[in-house]
Amino acid sequence: MRAFLTGLLRLRRGPWEMVASVLIGLGVFMLMQPFALVAFSYSFIVMLAGTVMFIIVSHFPE
């Protein structure tokens, strides 16, 4: 856990790609759930943020 947080603070690719992937997965989950309209409404924004974040983070150093 400490290595993960250190990687985030030092702007390393691995931990930030994981955060971006979790955001994309969360957006897909929000899109497919039938219970909360608010979550469905924000699902595209969350997926878009995760995708843009993944593109930016892929240029970070290892």
C-alpha positions in Angstrom: 0.0 0.0 0.0 2.9 2.3 0.8 4.5 1.7 -2.6 1.2 2.5 -4.3 0.9 5.8 -2.5 4.5 6.6 -3.2 3.9 5.9 -6.9 0.9 8.2 -6.9 2.9 11.0 -5.3 5.9 10.5 -7.7 3.6 10.4 -10.7 4.5 6.9 -11.8 2.6 5.2 -14.6 1.5 1.9 -12.8 -0.5 3.3 -9.9 -2.2 6.1 -12.0 -3.2 3.6 -14.7 -4.8 1.5 -12.0 -6.8 4.5 -10.8 -7.8 5.4 -14.3 -8.9 1.7 -14.9 -11.0 1.7 -11.8 -12.7 4.9 -12.9 -13.5 3.4 -16.3 -14.9 0.2 -14.5 -16.9 2.3 -12.1 -18.4 4.3 -15.0 -19.4 1.0 -16.7 -21.0 -0.2 -13.5 -22.9 3.1 -13.1 -24.1 2.7 -16.6 -25.5 -0.8 -16.1 -27.1 -0.5 -12.7 -30.9 -0.1 -12.7 -31.4 1.6 -9.3 -30.1 5.1 -9.2 -30.8 7.6 -12.0 -28.1 10.0 -10.7 -25.4 7.3 -11.1 -26.7 6.5 -14.6 -26.6 10.2 -15.4 -23.0 10.7 -14.4 -21.7 7.4 -15.8 -20.6 8.8 -19.1 -18.7 11.6 -17.4 -16.9 9.1 -15.1 -16.0 6.9 -18.1 -14.8 9.9 -20.1 -12.7 11.1 -17.2 -11.1 7.7 -16.7 -10.3 7.4 -20.4 -8.8 10.8 -20.7 -6.8 10.2 -17.5 -5.6 6.8 -18.9 -4.4 8.6 -22.1 -2.5 11.3 -20.1 -1.1 8.8 -17.6 0.3 6.5 -20.3 2.9 9.2 -20.9 4.2 9.2 -17.3 7.5 7.5 -16.6 7.6 3.9 -15.3 
